[in-house]
Amino acid sequence: MFKKTLYVQIRENRVHVRNIDDARTVERRASPGFSHPRMLIGDFTAAQACLKHALAEARGAGFAWTTAVVIHPLENIEGGLSQVEERVFRELAVGAGASKVVVWVGAGLGDAEVIARLKGR
């Protein structure tokens, strides 16, 4: 398969990734932690390393030209995300290997909803 679709949920010092294509899930706890009391991502480098490993494991073996990711922060989002926070999540996913990224704030998403968000619906 040449395209992988992943749904990433981020909590304090934890990343949960679901591969929409084969229902594989990966949960990683960051060590060292990446969260800060005021921000979900306080240490970008630690967060990117944790996410990179989780995405690689969730993608599985094989070749993929593109990896589309919906990234969903679940904590420290009262009042929505600022432009800076949204950019942090987008660049976090791109740096971890995503070729297309949608940042989502709202209720949890099912597989069909993840695909719809990536298509812009």
Secondary structure, 3 states (H helix, E strand, C coil): CCEEEEEEEEECCEEEEEECCCCCEEEEECCCCCCECCECCCCHHHHHHHHHHHHHHHHCCCCCCEEEEEEEECCCCCCCCCHHHHHHHHHHHHHCCCCEEEECCCCCCCHHHHHHHHCCC
